[in-house]
Amino acid sequence: MPTNELIPALLYRFNENQLAMAAAVEEIALWGDDHGSPIVANNVRGALATLDNNLEHITRGIAELMND
């Protein structure tokens, strides 16, 4: 695969991994809520917020790279 195709492909996979991590982190937060650990659940949601905040920028950047 040429380098100009490799970078967007890798970033696309990175984005997919980020989405999977966000889903897993959300499941951990829900588990914390269900098992009486609201402090842990809130801390986990703080990490999830970071993933969510970065997702839009990463997705936009990947789309721009793939369009070039």
C-alpha positions in Angstrom: 0.0 0.0 0.0 1.5 3.4 -1.0 2.3 5.8 1.9 -0.4 8.3 0.8 -3.0 5.5 1.3 -1.4 4.0 4.4 -1.7 7.0 6.7 -5.5 7.5 6.2 -6.1 3.8 6.5 -4.2 3.6 9.8 -6.0 6.7 11.1 -9.3 5.2 10.2 -8.5 2.1 12.2 -7.3 4.3 15.0 -10.7 6.1 14.9 -12.5 2.7 15.0 -10.5 1.7 18.1 -11.4 5.0 19.8 -15.1 4.3 19.2 -14.7 0.8 20.6 -12.8 2.1 23.7 -15.5 4.7 24.3 -18.2 2.0 24.2 -16.2 -0.1 26.6 -15.6 2.9 29.0 -19.3 3.7 28.9 -20.1 0.0 29.9 -17.7 0.4 32.8 -19.5 3.6 33.9 -22.9 1.8 33.8 -21.5 -1.1 35.8 -20.2 1.4 38.4 -23.7 2.9 38.6 -25.3 -0.5 38.9 -22.9 -1.7 41.6 -23.0 1.4 43.9 -19.8 3.1 42.8 -21.0 6.5 41.7 -17.5 8.1 42.3 -15.9 5.5 40.0 -18.7 5.9 37.4 -18.2 9.7 37.4 -14.4 9.3 37.0 -14.9 6.9 34.1 -17.3 9.4 32.5 -14.6 12.0 32.8 -12.3 9.8 30.7 -15.2 9.2 28.3 -15.7 12.9 27.9 -12.1 13.3 26.7 -12.6 10.5 24.1 -15.8 12.3 23.0 -14.2 15.7 22.8 -11.4 14.4 20.6 -13.6 12.3 18.4 -15.0 15.1 16.2 -11.5 16.5 15.5 -10.1 13.1 14.7 -13.0 12.2 12.4 -12.8 15.5 10.6 -9.0 15.1 10.1 -9.3 11.6 8.8 -12.0 12.7 6.3 -9.8 15.4 5.0 -6.9 13.0 4.6 -9.0 10.5 2.8 -10.3 13.2 0.4 -6.8 14.4 -0.6 
